[in-house]
Amino acid sequence: MNTNIIRVGSAVIYRPVWGSAPATTARVVGIEVTERPNQKYGVEVEAVHLNSHYVLSLDNNHWCYSTAVDGVISTHSEPVS
């Protein structure tokens, strides 16, 4: 599994409250690639590299910037890249 790629449907570990709260997990329901870190709106995509600039919409009715994402949780149902 490639844990450097975030896809719609991936589970991620992120830190809510602008990255200052303890880490939690959520599933990605939307991804927007941005030009700069902490930019709120970008271009909607299906997948993005973990180290890119992006905003994730999450299944817990929250969103987060790429700077708050700690990693992708690997599952066997995700395709190998």
Backbone as a ProteinNet text record, in pm:
[ID]
protein_1_A
[PRIMARY]
MNTNIIRVGSAVIYRPVWGSAPATTARVVGIEVTERPNQKYGVEVEAVHLNSHYVLSLDNNHWCYSTAVDGVISTHSEPVS
[TERTIARY]
83.3	0	88.1	51.9	126.7	64.1	129.7	74.6	117.8	172.1	204.9	98.2	-1.9	-109.3	-239.3	-305.6	-437.4	-540.5	-638.8	-745.8	-879.4	-978.3	-1113.9	-1147.3	-1190	-1217.8	-1107.9	-987.5	-877.5	-907.7	-854.1	-858.7	-728.2	-738	-619.2	-613.1	-492.9	-469	-442	-520.6	-501.1	-519.5	-471.5	-482.4	-580.8	-700	-799.4	-752.3	-834.5	-810.2	-676.7	-668.3	-550.7	-421.9	-435.9	-319.1	-273.9	-349.9	-306.3	-371.3	-473.7	-542.4	-479.7	-511.3	-458.7	-503.9	-422	-451.1	-577.1	-651.9	-772	-777.2	-870.8	-882.8	-1016.4	-1017.5	-1140	-1119.6	-1229.5	-1223.6	-1240.7	-1164.8	-1165.5	-1285.7	-1364.6	-1477.9	-1455.3	-1350.8	-1318.2	-1176.6	-1112.5	-975.8	-968.6	-908.2	-879.6	-730.9	-661.6	-520.2	-512.4	-422.1	-405.8	-265.1	-247	-116.7	-21.8	-79.5	1.7	-52.1	31.2	-17.3	-125.9	-220.6	-328	-414.3	-421.1	-514.1	-642.5	-756.7	-882.7	-941.5	-929.8	-994.8	-893.7	-920.6	-830.4	-905.8	-836.8	-892.8	-926.6	-1050.9	-1094.9	-1027.4	-974.2	-906.6	-950.7	-916.1	-948.9	-836	-712.2	-597.1	-491	-406.4	-300.3	-185.9	-64.5	50.6	45.4	80.7	76.2	151.5	262.1	344.1	303.9	192.2	144.1	69.1	21.4	-65.6	-209	-297	-435.9	-524.1	-653.5	-755.5	-836.4	-859.1	-940.8	-1075.6	-1181.2	-1313.6	-1327.7	-1373.2	-1374.4	-1515.2	-1529.8	-1661.8	-1719.2	-1645.6	-1695.2	-1742.2	-1771.1	-1818.7	-1714.8	-1587.3	-1477.4	-1393.5	-1299.7	-1202.3	-1068.7	-961.3	-829.1	-733.7	-635.6	-527.3	-426.5	-344	-240.5	-143.5	-121.5	-28.1	-76.6	-205.5	-260.8	-266.7	-230.8	-238	-106.8	-117.3	1.1	28.6	-72.4	-48.7	-175.7	-155.3	-264.1	-265.4	-384.4	-397.4	-412	-319.4	-318.5	-427.2	-503.7	-604.3	-582.7	-629.9	-610.7	-700	-803.3	-894.2	-841.9	-736.3	-681.9	-591.4	-597.7	-512.8	-364.9	-281.1	-136.8	-89	-5	48.8	197.3
-118.2	0	124.9	223.6	348.8	443	461	546.4	691.6	725.8	865.4	929.7	851.9	903.2	903	1018	1029.6	1027.1	940	930	957.4	998.3	1005.8	865.1	853.7	724.3	676.7	736.6	699.2	741.1	665.8	705.2	776.9	890.4	968.6	993.7	1018.3	1063	1212.7	1291.6	1437.1	1496.3	1618.4	1689.9	1805.2	1795.4	1903	2033.3	2134.7	2265.7	2323.5	2334	2392.7	2317.3	2186.7	2104.7	2103.9	2168.5	2179.1	2076.7	2006	1907.4	1769.4	1676.8	1540.2	1477.1	1388.3	1322.5	1237.9	1234.3	1153.2	1099.6	1012.4	956.8	995	1002.8	1029	979.8	962.7	921.3	1044	1048.9	1161.8	1151.6	1259.7	1263.5	1362.9	1446.8	1540.9	1593.1	1624.2	1676	1793.9	1903.6	2017.5	2049.6	2044.2	2081.2	2232.7	2288.9	2434	2473.8	2600.3	2649.9	2672.6	2705.1	2737.8	2663.1	2648.3	2588.8	2677.1	2614.7	2683.8	2772.5	2741.3	2807.8	2727	2792.2	2721.6	2654.6	2715.9	2660.9	2629.8	2523.8	2484	2410.8	2323.1	2245.4	2105.7	2063.5	1933.4	1821.4	1722	1606.8	1480.1	1364.9	1236.4	1183.3	1230.8	1183.1	1291.7	1285.4	1384.6	1320.4	1366.3	1318.7	1379.7	1303.4	1346.1	1477.4	1499.6	1618.5	1739.7	1731	1844.8	1943.3	2052.4	2148	2115.4	2098.8	2059.3	2087.8	2076.6	2082.2	1954.1	1886	1765.1	1793.2	1744.3	1740.3	1600	1592.2	1465.8	1418.9	1289	1230.9	1265.4	1336.2	1377.8	1524	1574.2	1712	1817.8	1780.5	1874	1878.4	1971.1	1979.1	2010.5	1989.2	2021.9	2056.1	2137.3	2169.7	2055.1	2052.2	1948.8	1952.5	2068.5	2080.5	2008.5	1973.8	1904.3	1752.8	1704.8	1561	1493.9	1389.6	1316.2	1192.5	1137.8	1018.8	956.7	856.6	780.7	643.3	594.8	461.4	363.7	271.2	174.4	70	42.8	-63.6	-153.8	-275	-369.1	-338.4	-256	-226.1	-114.1	-43.2	63.8	4.4	58	5	34.4	-50.8	-33.5	63.3	160.9	258.1	237.4
0	0	0	-76.6	-78.9	22.6	135	240.3	223.7	106.4	75.9	-12.3	-52.8	-137.6	-57.3	-54.9	8.2	-104	-92.1	-190.2	-121.8	-199.3	-144.9	-95.9	27.4	89	182.2	173.6	263	406.2	499.8	640.3	671.8	739.8	774.1	924.1	969.9	1107.4	1097.5	1170.3	1164.9	1303.4	1319.6	1446.2	1429.8	1488.4	1476.4	1543.3	1533.7	1596.2	1545.7	1412.4	1347.4	1378.6	1406.3	1433.3	1577.2	1665.9	1805.3	1898.7	1853.3	1937.2	1917.4	2006.3	1990.7	1858.6	1806.7	1679.5	1688.7	1578.6	1566.1	1423.5	1395.9	1261	1199.4	1067.1	992.1	849.6	777.2	637.7	548.9	440.5	347.9	254.4	245.4	152.9	38.9	51	-54.9	-38.6	-153.3	-152.9	-248.5	-204	-290.6	-280.8	-394	-399.2	-401	-319.4	-311.4	-354	-383.4	-425.8	-308.4	-192.2	-74.2	48.2	150.1	274.8	336.9	401.6	474.5	385.7	258.4	167.2	169.4	187.2	211.5	87.9	-29.5	-148.1	-256.4	-332.2	-439	-548.1	-616.4	-725.8	-673.7	-694.6	-645.9	-724.3	-650.9	-709.9	-636.5	-692.8	-630.7	-542.2	-566.2	-489.4	-485.7	-381.6	-363.9	-285.2	-308.3	-232.1	-92.1	6.4	146.4	170	97.6	119.9	36.4	-35.8	-115.7	-26.6	-85.8	-15.9	-55.4	44.1	16.3	137.2	111.6	216.3	204	316.5	316.6	379.8	317.1	379.3	437.5	561.5	634	666.1	691.7	716.4	853.2	936	1067.1	1066.1	943.9	923.5	958.7	951.3	972.3	846	843	734.8	798.3	723.1	777.3	664.1	698	605.9	604.3	501.1	489.8	607.3	664.9	777.2	903.1	908.6	1025.1	1004.9	886	856.4	895	979.3	1023.8	939.8	872.2	791.3	739.2	654.5	594.6	660	692.8	749.7	633.6	623.5	514.5	537.2	431.5	435.6	315.6	324.7	215.5	96.3	113.9	4.2	-86.4	-44.1	-128.5	-234.6	-357.1	-464.3	-438.7	-488.5	-475.3	-581.1	-541.9	-638.2	-656
[MASK]
+++++++++++++++++++++++++++++++++++++++++++++++++++++++++++++++++++++++++++++++++

